[in-house]
Amino acid sequence: MSIKNQATIQLPNSAKQTLELIAFLTYDFKSQLTSINSSVSLLAKKLATSHNDLETKLIGDIMASHHYLEARTSELLELVKLQVDGFHLELELTDIDIIIHRAVDRLSPIIVSREQSLTLNLAPNTKKIIADSLRIEQVLHNLLSNASKSTPTGGNISVSTNKQAGYMVIKIHYSSICITHLEQHEVFQPYCRLTGDKDTQIPETGFGLALCKHLVELHGGRIWIENEDNNSNTFAFTLPSNHS
């Protein structure tokens, strides 16, 4: 008779423990991605003088996939952190124009590389909001990144602001396949995949938009989608403005 050692795995017995396990596994996955990036970067430097088009393309594809996976895992970690511990917001009186310009500057290289144009229509004399500037920049970065991915080459993206009833309204408008009314109710949920993703070749998991929704609502605002035609989308959200 043979005796086998059996290891018992303690499964999570609560939603919080499940989220903590997901966070641990995601963090480990992110650490491995960092190692992969370091190795690929070294390989890219070594092959920089080889003038081999195929090798250059393969390295570029690997690095692009790495950046995509790293962004998705970061979003997942943020979302899990929000569910488990919540976020501590550093609320302060800040300038929405400065936050928008910072987010735009971060995305400018990608927008330029796709030959897209970006227009700012920022309302004068309504700049002050009460917010955590870093978190709102994160919201804008996610929305602008999604807009750029969905906008065809040569398309336009616009950012506008206006003040309504004590709130600042920020809108990101871009030309793309219209998000249907049914999808508008689902798009801010985790794991959402839009029907247009297959056509636009954008594998959207929905983590980024779910995170945007949570962050905006933590600020006392709301986020939604507007559609005026079948060839564009507008993501809009509100933030409390300075009442003084």
Secondary structure, 3 states (H helix, E strand, C coil): CCCCCCCCCCCCCCHHHHHHHHHHHHHHHHHHHHHHHHHHHHHHHHHCCCCCHHHHHHHHHHHHHHHHHHHHHHHHHHHHHHHHCCCCCCCEEEEHHHHHHHHHHHHHHHHHHCCCEEEEECCCCCCEEEECHHHHHHHHHHHHHHHHHHCCCCCEEEEEEEEECCEEEEEEEEECCCCCHHHHCCCCCCCCCCCHHHHHCCCCCCHHHHHHHHHHHHCCCCEEEECCCCCEEEEEEEEEECCC
